[in-house]
Amino acid sequence: MSALPPPPHPDQEKLLYKLVIQFLIFCQGSHKLLEPHLLQIGKRLKSGANLNELTPELQAISKTLLHISKQPEADKKDTGESRQNNYLLQRLDELLADSDVPLRFQQQKAALRQRVKTNADDQSFNKVIDSAVALLVDIKDYAVSEQKDIGGFLTQLSTQLGELEQHVEMVGYSNQLSFDQRQYLDVEINQQLGDIKDDTRQAEELAALKTITGEHLDRLMMQLMEHKQQEGERQLQAQQQIALMTEKLQALETETEALRTKLKIEHDRALCDTLTGLPNRLAYMDRVEMEANRWKRYHAPLSLLIWDIDYFKPVNDNYGHKAGDKTLILVGQLLLNNCRSTDFVARYGGEEFVMLMPNTQAVQAFAMAEKVRALIEKCGFNYNGEMINLTISCGISEFGSGDQHDEVFVRADQALYQAKQAGRNRCVVYRNDPNLPPA
């Protein structure tokens, strides 16, 4: 019978124990087959187990490592690369959901999001990334084209304004000539009248006087007719210039109005969530700045609510994105239709909505939010023969002395997190006031 090996030295046992712990830390997240064993050993270590008590789990890890080492290389690579690819696809989907793209690219965006959700292998992953890059390039080219159109219009506007300036100068020059000509005519008439007086005094016979007077009157008549003709030509030219200016101004006004309308449409689209029709995050940031300034000026209460649809991802995963879109549209309309005209509702991103309630304390906002939450709970819908139930959670925070928007938003988000942790389908006010309703 062979002798048993001597027990390890205490220092060696401590070193081995330390190495086991370091090994566990190093291996965490490395492979899904190892995770159950690592979790079990972690629990045993926390309970004070020694190396002998850990031996069965260490042997199980050894067998699992041997099994992993015999897997094909592609399987070994799959875990890390798949996690990375899934993370990238998730981030891409979040960016697509939150981004506001021009209307003409909405279908491409929706199709790309669908492909992101149905990604299956490395080849399709690469195609999805290529499609995303192609979409970004198309949007960039469209933006450059729009910028060129506006640049072209401004250049044309500058040219037309230069032409109008020339026409104005010509009309002014014509008016100046008319003024000078009238002054010259006045001098000539006075001269002729003076000559008539002088000749009348010097004339000794009536016949001679008639002749002299007739000659002067003929010259006056010729000058008047010449002046009238020149004045008529100048007036005609001025009228033509004015008519041309009027035509150019009308054309310029039409082009300017068309550009103004186009810019307003693009601006409205930029501030609107294309799926729900609600204002988007950009519109919310504009509105909250205005409401915060009003709150600082008049010191009236102002509350901020953050809504988040419960279990929205399973709706997308189990029923498809059309069901998810229908959910977002329905919830958005319910929030909009059940708030006051002075309140502001926007889709903040994904399944999250924000609401601003001026002249409303947190307690009052909580009462309103509870009514809306209960209403949404009863408003499920049927999709392809299956009933989809809806619930929503809400976090509420009121603006306080010295607050900035970011601080209030963080508090409302923390309250929303508490609502989720407490089981969802509830409204929670941030606990900074003992008089507020309980969480």
Secondary structure as UniProt FT lines:
FT   HELIX           10..27
FT   TURN            28..30
FT   TURN            32..34
FT   HELIX           35..46
FT   TURN            47..48
FT   HELIX           51..69
FT   HELIX           73..98
FT   HELIX           103..105
FT   HELIX           106..117
FT   HELIX           122..202
FT   HELIX           206..270
FT   TURN            274..276
FT   HELIX           281..298
FT   STRAND          302..309
FT   TURN            310..311
FT   HELIX           312..319
FT   HELIX           321..337
FT   TURN            341..342
FT   STRAND          344..349
FT   TURN            350..351
FT   STRAND          352..358
FT   HELIX           362..377
FT   STRAND          381..383
FT   TURN            384..385
FT   STRAND          386..388
FT   STRAND          392..398
FT   TURN            401..402
FT   HELIX           405..421
FT   TURN            422..423
FT   STRAND          427..429
FT   TURN            434..435
//
